[in-house]
Amino acid sequence: MSVYTHVSEQQLRAFLQPLGVGELVAFQGIEGGVVNSNFFVDTGEGAFVLTLFEDLESEDLPFFVQLNDYLAERGLPCARPARDANGETVFELNGRPACLFTRLLGHHLQIPGPAECQAMGAALGRLHTEVEGFPMRRLDDRGLDWFAAIIDVVLPRVDGEKAALIRSEWEWQTAHPLSGLPSGIIHADLFRDNVLFESGQLSGIVDFYFACDGVFVYDLAITLNDWCL
């Protein structure tokens, strides 16, 4: 289930009108995902994805939207936001913050092979290089401060072996600060379901809504754990 806020045809036509993307031809909810409401939208001028944000507030969105646009401008396969005549990219639809993005071709891989893993690694390295000039910053919502706040909630809910592992990892992390490692804006969620492939080529990197300032090796670790293990 990934449509939590429904949109009528009349609402969508009114939403699209100031964006200059042509008349609505068809739209449908997208299955999959757990956080936002997403729709495929086809117009007379192209194919798009409409996202209604269920948790994020409007003031949170410019960072993520502009990061997508910045990376797409530099040739990475990221979705570009639609803009109105004033250059705005974040709007409201049916009581939710909403954005319209270009639709990227491709599908998610269930079992990536060595060639796909190599393509993912190359794209991740390029992303880390290109973000150097991105002017906006965002703190990590899932950093050590979050860990410290939640660890006492989690430990009583897991068995002894897992609790010991969590406690050991927490002690190691606090004893070995990561501040000296190469850092910048990271995706922080590069699982297989956030990457698209089309005809054997990596065609899309999506869902930047955990992106933040962080160490690059953390991005690499997330990717390795999902793609290579």
Secondary structure by P-SEA (a helix, b strand, c coil): ccccccccaaaaaaaacccccccccbbbbbcccccbbbbbcccccbbbbbbbbccccccccaaaaaaaaaaaaaccbbbbbbbcccccccccccccbbbbbcbbbbbbbccccaaaaaaaaaaaaaaaaaaccccccccccccaaaaaaccccccccccaaaaaaaaaaaaaaaacccccccccccccccccccbbbccccccccccccccccccaaaaaaaaaacccc
